[in-house]
Amino acid sequence: MGLIARGLERRGLPTVVVGHMLDIMELNRPPRAAFLDFPLGHPFGRPGDRPRQLAILREALRLLETGTGPGTLAQLPFAWGEPFTFTPGQGPKVNKSVSGVQSDRE
């Protein structure tokens, strides 16, 4: 996405990349990027949580005004709320502890 964002920016269209893979965002260095520590496949939060998704979108778009220059990378002030893991080929899993027993739930 960083390459696409830079190409759009060269043509005069401001961009903000929203992502959740910090290491890749740091390597790609999009002009402005918003990082969220959320499970893969959920860059704007849980499905159906419209109020939170809109809050994330508004905060990301605020980078168009507050970004300090090329390569701005901001961690947005949102938390997933519970531990999660990612297993390649299986997608994200939310780890829930019930009565001291660890279980995985999508």
Long-range contacts (C-beta under 8 A, 24 or more apart in sequence): 1-28, 1-30, 2-28, 2-29, 2-30, 2-33, 3-28, 5-30, 5-31, 5-32, 6-30, 6-31, 14-64, 16-60, 16-61, 16-63, 16-64, 16-67, 18-43, 18-44, 18-56, 18-60, 19-43, 25-73, 26-73, 29-70, 29-71, 31-67, 31-70, 31-71, 31-72, 32-63, 32-64, 32-67, 32-72, 32-74, 33-63, 33-72, 33-73, 33-74, 34-59, 34-60, 34-63, 34-74, 34-75, 34-76, 35-73, 35-74, 35-75, 35-76, 36-75, 36-76, 36-78, 37-75, 37-79, 37-80, 38-78, 38-80, 38-84, 39-80, 39-84, 39-86, 39-92, 39-93, 39-94, 40-86, 40-91, 40-92, 41-91, 41-92, 42-80, 42-92, 45-78, 45-80, 52-78
